[in-house]
Amino acid sequence: MKISLYTKLIVLFLIGGMGLYYYQIASAEERPVTAVYVEAWRDPDDVKLDEKNVDIALLAFAKIDGTDIVFDKDKGTDELIRANIKKMTEANKRTKFVLAVGGYGVDGFSDATLDGNRYLFTENIMNTVKELDLDGVDIDWEYPAHDAWGTQKSRPEDTKNFTSLMRELREKLNMLPHQNRGYLLTFAAGAQDWYFDLVELDEVMKYADYVNVMSYDLTGKWSPMTGYNANLYIDKHNHSEHSVDQVIQGFLKHGVESKKILLGVPSYSYAWKDVKMKDGNPFSPGKPVDIDKVDLTYKEIEAKYLNKKGFKRYFDDKAKAAFLYDGNMFISYEDKEALKAKVDYIRNHELGGVMVWEYHKDAEDGIISYLSKQIIGDQEAE
């Protein structure tokens, strides 16, 4: 049988296309990933994840209502958020969307994961994943066997029940059709040393694809002294009690595979007023700014503070941390130099990638865009 030139061209085109497709998949698996928390109730038209090469969007947050899962207890609002999510996923085909359950101060995990409740709880989580055609589940239990400073119920059994929750979710995700889709199971983890005593990491990591390490809030509005939100290393003055490196090394020392660790980056800042910085030492007494009342997201930093109103940018080269100061107000924030150091750290330690909290706190061409370009290897981001 004689094959026409036209047919040969079509076959070559298809083979070439398939080769490119599998090359892209392989490349995506080899390089670190960019994961970003996105508040599910936001206008989907404002969520442009594909444009920013976001690999994983963690939809924040589904809340716990007994053993049920809701985005809002008001039925109309809940339905609107679900419709938003569908629009979001439709507009960002290349991004995996993962249902994030919980969040700081969200009660209900301790009861929902008890032996008599856990089956219904996991079934309802899976029903939401199927209804919204999502790519997995993220558990943001902050924290098992810890009352989160009086904000949630806790009990010692939480430790074992968290492991069981992750195991049962993994089993149910594995039963979904289209396994080539690669359903994800992730969880958010604390940066404090006591976290390792409350979670069976060696067991939990058998079922999890990634642990989203909240390696920020190393100091903040609770401190009467200025400091860094997410310094990569201890500063030259040895003032910082904690660093991102210490946090990540804690997970590695507890046997967590490096490729499963996502290093958390904040797109929000902390600040202090009435600060009198002396001799270039950034650690001084000050009055903490309430960031619930004063917008200090990166979006706002770029618009109103960076190189504006007398603010000067400083960089602690040992801590790899940036800050702004105008003679009175001190702002700890992330900038490209600090972010580049974190990307280098991710590569040098062969981590799984980066996680950003949160999408709408970022500028349009800000932290997320820069990180994704650096991780992909776009030299124009330098």
PyMOL commands that set and color helices and strands:
alter all, ss='L'
color gray80, all
select helices_A, chain A and resi 5-30+44-46+75-91+109-112+118-131+158-174+179-181+195-198+201-204+244-253+258-260+298-305+336-348+359-361+367-376+379-381
alter helices_A, ss='H'
color red, helices_A
select strands_A, chain A and resi 33-39+56-65+68-70+96-102+136-140+184-189+210-213+261-266+270-273+287-288+312-316+321-325+330-333+353-357
alter strands_A, ss='S'
color yellow, strands_A
deselect
rebuild
show_as cartoon
